[in-house]
Amino acid sequence: MEDEQDAREILCSSLSVRYPALRLLVAENGGAGLELFKRHRPDIVITDINMPVMDGISMSAGIRSPVPLTLIIALTACSDMHYLINAIAIGMGI
């Protein structure tokens, strides 16, 4: 999940080149990402933290509620300690 289109495209392109068999699901905000997760249950979630509609922390908490062992990786430029402490508290890799 990434709200910035350029960053989303670069990440998807990089992952597709390195892992050609990888199936990617892409969302532009946490709300859409949570819905994708509920429908498809991917093994790994890569997310930004600061996004519109629903931030990455709230989305990750929604993912962890029904599937607590989901691997969630946050790639973010966000340096707000509140977000980072909450990310660590729910077990996100930063």
Sequence and secondary structure as in RCSB ss.txt:
>XXXX:A:sequence
MEDEQDAREILCSSLSVRYPALRLLVAENGGAGLELFKRHRPDIVITDINMPVMDGISMSAGIRSPVPLTLIIAL
TACSDMHYLINAIAIGMGI
>XXXX:A:secstr
  SSHHHHHHHHHHHHHH TT      SSHHHHHHHHHHH  SEEEE SS SSS HHHHHHHHHTT TT EEEE 
     HHHHHHHHHTT B 
